[in-house]
Amino acid sequence: MAIGDRHQRTERSIIGVRKGDTVKVMAGRDRGKSGRVLSIDARKNRVVVEHANIIKRHTRPNPAKNIKGGIVEKEAGMNASNVMIVCPSCGKHTRIGHTILPDGDKVRSCKRCNETLDK
């Protein structure tokens, strides 16, 4: 085994969605649901969407941290390829394009209506 074989670098894909974007789930158990992106893990290519992919976590009570025990429902991560961003101007799920503005800024744009997604 060579020295560099153990720690292979994974090729990071660029996730088009950002924290706070409204997305629609396109595949999986929660297909069709819409929600806000709560967090993104770019290394694992995963996003956490509000009110989608709900799991039940069994937690043990911890009085020191003021945590009550029981079954807690929370959102789990899903692959970023399973969600599409919802365009705020046309209201439809869309792919993300990039447009360079006259002042030189590169912004995300809707592939359906060509409006910018960034404020």
C-alpha positions in Angstrom: 0.0 0.0 0.0 1.4 3.3 -1.0 1.6 6.3 1.3 -1.1 8.4 -0.4 -3.7 5.6 -0.8 -5.2 5.7 2.6 -6.4 9.3 2.4 -8.0 9.8 -1.0 -9.3 13.2 -1.7 -13.0 13.3 -2.7 -13.8 15.5 -5.6 -16.1 18.2 -4.2 -19.0 19.2 -6.3 -20.3 22.7 -6.0 -23.7 22.8 -4.4 -25.9 25.4 -6.1 -28.2 25.9 -3.1 -27.3 28.0 -0.1 -28.5 28.2 3.5 -31.8 30.0 3.6 -32.9 29.2 0.1 -36.4 27.7 -0.5 -36.1 24.3 -2.2 -38.4 21.6 -3.4 -37.7 17.9 -2.7 -37.7 16.1 -6.0 -36.9 12.5 -4.9 -37.2 10.3 -2.0 -39.8 9.7 0.8 -40.7 13.4 1.0 -41.0 14.1 -2.7 -43.0 17.3 -3.4 -42.4 19.0 -0.1 -41.0 22.5 0.0 -38.9 24.0 2.8 -36.0 26.3 3.7 -32.5 25.0 3.7 -31.3 24.9 7.3 -27.7 23.7 6.8 -25.3 22.5 4.1 -22.5 20.0 4.2 -20.5 20.6 1.1 -18.0 17.8 1.8 -20.7 15.1 2.0 -22.9 16.9 -0.7 -25.8 17.0 1.7 -28.5 19.5 2.7 -30.9 19.7 5.6 -34.4 20.9 4.6 -37.0 22.3 7.0 -39.9 19.8 7.5 -38.4 17.2 5.2 -36.7 13.8 5.9 -37.9 13.8 9.5 -36.3 11.1 11.7 -37.0 10.0 15.3 -34.0 10.3 17.6 -34.1 8.5 20.9 -32.4 10.7 23.4 -31.2 10.0 27.0 -32.0 12.7 29.6 -29.1 14.8 30.7 -29.9 17.1 33.6 -26.5 18.8 33.4 -27.3 20.1 29.8 -31.0 20.5 30.6 -32.0 17.9 28.0 -35.2 16.0 28.5 -35.2 12.4 27.4 -37.6 10.7 25.0 -38.2 10.5 21.3 -37.3 13.7 19.4 -38.3 14.3 15.8 -35.7 16.3 13.8 -34.7 16.8 10.2 -31.9 14.7 8.7 -29.7 15.4 5.8 -30.4 14.4 2.2 -28.4 14.4 -0.9 -28.2 17.8 -2.6 -29.1 16.2 -5.9 -32.6 15.4 -4.5 -33.6 19.1 -4.2 -34.2 21.9 -6.6 -34.3 25.6 -5.8 -37.6 27.4 -6.0 -37.4 30.7 -7.9 -38.8 33.6 -5.9 -40.0 35.5 -9.0 -41.7 32.7 -11.1 -42.4 30.4 -8.1 -41.3 27.2 -10.0 -38.6 24.8 -9.2 -35.6 25.4 -11.5 -32.0 24.6 -12.2 -29.4 27.2 -11.3 -27.5 29.2 -13.9 -25.0 31.9 -13.5 -25.1 35.4 -14.9 -22.4 38.1 -14.9 -23.8 41.5 -14.2 -22.6 44.6 -16.0 -20.6 45.6 -12.8 -18.8 42.3 -12.9 -20.6 40.4 -10.2 -21.4 36.8 -10.8 -24.9 35.9 -9.5 -27.1 32.8 -9.6 -30.0 33.0 -12.0 -33.2 31.0 -12.7 -33.0 28.9 -15.8 -36.7 29.3 -16.5 -37.2 33.1 -16.3 -33.6 34.3 -16.2 -34.2 36.4 -13.1 -31.4 36.6 -10.5 -31.8 34.5 -7.4 -29.4 36.5 -5.2 -30.5 39.7 -3.6 
